[in-house]
Each structure stands twice: as structure tokens, then as C-alpha cells.
Amino acid sequence: MSKHTLQRNYFIGITFLIFILGFLFLIWQISRIHFSRKAEEKFILYSQNINISYKKNFEKYLSLLNSAKALIKTSDNLSRKNFEDFHSQLLKNNDPNIPGLDCIGYTEKITNRDTFISKIQNEVTIPAHKYAYFSIFPKSDREEYWVMDYLYPYDTNRQFFGYDILSDPEFNQYFSRAATTNEIVMTPPQYLINKKQILLINSIYDQKKPIRNKDERIKAVKGFVVLFINPDKLFSPYSFSLEEKIETTIKVFLGKIEKKEIVNKKPLYMEEVHTNDLFSPTDPSKKIDLLTYDQYGNQKITLLTEAKIGTHLGLLEGWVSNTVFIVIGFLIGLYFLIMIDLN
Amino acid sequence: MKSIFIQIVRYFPFCFFSFFSIVYWLFLQFLPSKNGPLNHFFNLYIAIIYFAFSLHGFTLLKKIDVPLVKKVFQFFTLSIFVYSLGSFVWFCYNFFLKTDIPFPSIADLFFVLFPVFIGAAFWHIFEIFRFTPSKTNMKLSFLIIILVFIVIFFIFNKTPFTSDQSLLAIILNLFYPISDSFLITIGIIALTTISQRCYGLFFITVGILSMAIGDISFSYRQNIGIYWNGDISDLFFVQSGIFISLGLKILYDRFKSKEINLPDNTSI
């Protein structure tokens, strides 16, 4: 064979090898992008489902808040028993598993402290004299008190009974905001006595008084319907039913937060969702995330969902394509080496 | 001492532009905006550097009479020239059409010609030196190709799955590093087989290696959407042109001073 032919064969040989490997690379890359798009779609759908679940939960809270408000507005002399029966029946008829709902309460504006205390202490109850030691706490001397009065369920929330919200350094501002704005106010999670709570507050006004401006509204406020929500359960994807859970990190932030600001912000709630999927290898370098915004009551909420790419996102096919790629590449290389030795 | 001084003066423009490119690139790293006019001008700077060196190549061409050697210089010069056109088109997209990353675009028509011309130049280098590939050459070529492919595989495999690219972009993103793997292979084979010491070929191979690193880095960063004008890949691109031109100049000087013997024993 002439030198020129050998040189030509060498060039053709390596060009052919590179072309075949390049073609294999192309197929591999196209298949990866195809699977990645499928995975992205699945992730976006999952994130949207979480958001929808939050919205549905919030609608349930709103419905409860409105029912409680209607009950209090329409009953002049509402007994504690009626309050409990109404809500027990309401929850039975609707969804008894409203995630994170700890308590439905009514906080009343009290101007005459002693009369109010004595009225409650003398309530006819079973067992008798159940509230004999009732008092407004913490003790303070003011013209007006916003006292937690009706509570359902009472037994698990009795520590709040008689609590004066105006003396609470953290929560009173949110009650005041609810009174002055006539909007549903959602508080950030904070300790109320001994329990970390998110409160949803809606004010009730004296219907005979005008509520055209802030001053009139604060004067006309009669009380507040309050939902006590456990913050760990409110946003937890474990507490609502999704058809399928995937390994994600969920971060909820108060307010509307841009992506670049996220790093410096402490989330209101964070949960790493783990599944029992044993075969879900993930690659930490491959991450996708989605940022969505929503408004609950007066509160803007930012939801960030992040996922590490792995087989849980339907990427089993991706791993298959990697393996096929490596095996075929290896076989082509082997063939090339054998051909060199044969010639 | 005198000869070293002469060498420094002779190759000073290459050293100067190599150093200046690094300074300009470093300056861009500290700018808060990554898509300002200075970033766009870096592409114009690449185009000018390549264009100036291609002009230099064309002037060398005029002085060469041996047809085979002329072809080598022709193809290398053409490769540099088409790259300068590609970079200029890229700059036009940046500056006039306000497109930050025109990929894929008309500029790629020129960029894809770059490895084709380099390959043709190497073909003629092998012709000059009457290269006879041995089994060892073949196995070494195979090893280099596989190594480059393994590097590309791992880098691409790390690419996040969020890319939303056209088929042409996928093809071009693979074409550049893969064609570079071909060039690196024949560059190294030429270096190892040509018995005469040839710094010119060495610098040309370094230039190709620089282009390969730039291409792999560009493909990766463009894939994940973090490429910007004046990126690390652009530094490798400009250095590649400088090294290839330096290699050409050295090759020319060695041919002329008969330090490299042509097979038919003719000088340029």
C-alpha cells in the first residue's frame, strides 16, 4: 500500500470514528433533552399541584371563617354550647381533615371587665362551675380588652381562654390591622402563649355603627373571628393528598420575593419532601426550581419548589440512554481497535 | 543573548496581544454588567486580532513558492480569516441587532469552516513530511479521541436538564468540541511523528487545544444559559488565534532558515 493511501486511510479512519461517535453523541443529547423536558413538565405540574392545594386549603379556611362570622353576627346571645355544636357539625359535614386547623375562636371586645368576668364565672356549665376561676390575663388596667372568648375545640385550646390579645406585643398589631382595614389578615407564625400559630383574623363590626374610615371601624369593631393554624401543617405537602409525591424542597416566604433575593431570605416554612422510592439517585448539580406567587387574605406568599434531577422525575429513560450510549461507544471503540490490529 | 533579543522582537506582537487579551478579559470580569458595549467590543477585538493575523498570513503566503507549503499556509490563513469573519458577524448581531448571544446564527457558517481548513492544512503537512501512519499512531489517535469524548461526555452529562435548545444549536454545540477532538488528534500525531523539532507545529497544536477548551466551555455554558460575551471561552478563542498565528510565523521562519528540511530539499 502506498504511503499516500495509508495517510488517506488514516484520515478516513479517524474521521469515520469521530463521525460515528459524534452521531451517537447527538442521539444521546437529543434523548436527554427530550427526557429533561418531560421531567420539567412533571416537576412544574407537581409544583402547581402544591400551589393549588394551598389555595384549596385557604378556601376551606375562608369558608370556616365566614361561617363562624355569620353565626356570631346572627346570634345575639350565643351560648358556648351552640358555638361548639355548630362547628363540630360544620366540620363533620365538610372535610374533617383541614390541614393544620387547631382552633376556631371568637375574640370579643370588652369594655366592662368585671361584668364580663362575673358573667362567665357564673355561666351554667357541665361540670358545674367549670369557669369559676375565669379571669382576663395578663392582668392590666385598660378601658378596653380584646379577649379570647369562644373556642372550638375548647379542651385542647383552654390555655387561650381569657387571653387579652391587646396585651400581646406581637399579635395585637394584626388584630388592629384587621379592625382598621376590614380585611382578612394572616399573621406570620409566632408564639401565642405556648404554641406557635398562624392566625387568620376577620373582624366583626357593630352593624348599627358606620365603618367608612379607620377611626369609625376601630370604634365599631365588636370582635374577631380567628382561625388558629399550625404553621408546620399549613404548608406541609404531607398534610394534603397529592396523587404522587416527588423528592422536592418546598420553601414558603412571606411577601413577594424575587429569585435573586431568595438566598438572603429566611423562609417562613421549609420542608424537604422525601419519598420511599429506593431507586431515586439524584445528581445535586442538576437542579430545577419554580417560583410562584399568591395572595392569602392580605398576605402575599412566595412559593419556591426545588428538585434535584433524578429518576423520580421520570428520568429512568435518561439513565438508560446514558448506558446505551456508553455501551455503543465502547463497542465502536473496540471495533476500531480490532480493525487496526487486523490491518 | 543577541539571538534571544531578536526572537523576542520578532514574536513580540504575539506576546503583546496575548497579554493584552488577558488584561482586557480580566477587566471584563470586574464589570458589574455582563452585556454592556465593552463586552460586545471584546468580540470585535477578537475579530480584529484574527483579521490582522490573517493579513499577516496572506503576506507570508506571497513569499512562499513551494506549492505544498503554500497550501499549508493558505489553509491555516483561511481558517484564521473565516474565524475573523465569524467574530465580526457575531459582533454585528451584538451591536446592531441587539442580540447578546446569536447562537446559532450566520456567524456559525464561518465558525464551522475553521476546523475544516485546519484539517486541510494538516493533511498537507502530512503530505510534506510524508507521514506514514503506524499502528501506534492509530492507537494513540484512538486514545486521544476517546479521552476527548470522555471529557465531553462528563461535561455534557453535568449539564442541567433545563435546556430548551433547537436541533441546530444541539448539533453545533456538539460539532465544535468534536471537530476539535479531530484537530487535537492530528495535531498531536503530527507533533509526535514528525522527527524534526518543530515549535511551529507545537504552537499550532496549543492553539487548537485552546480552541477546544473554549468550544467545550462555550457549549457547556451556553447549554446551561450562563454564557456571556467576554466569558472564559472567549479568552481561549482569542488565545487560540494568537497561538496558531505564532505557530505559523515560527513555521515560516524555520522553513525559510532551512531549520526544517523539506523532503525535496527545496527552500521557501
Interface residues (C-beta under 8 A of the other chain):
Chain A: K3 H4 L6 Q7 N9 Y10 F11 G13 I14 T15 L17 I18 L21 G22 F25 L26 Q29 I30 R32 I33 F35 S36 R37 A39 E40 D283 S285 K286 K287 I288 I309 L315 G318 N322 F325 I326 G329 G333 F336 L337 I340 D341
Chain B: W123 F126 E127 R130 F131 T132 P133 K135 N137 M138 K139 S141 F142 I145 I146 F149 I152 F153 F156 N157 K158 T159 P160 F161 T162 S163 D164 Q165 L167 I170 I171 N173 L174 F175 I178 S179 S181 F182 T185 I186
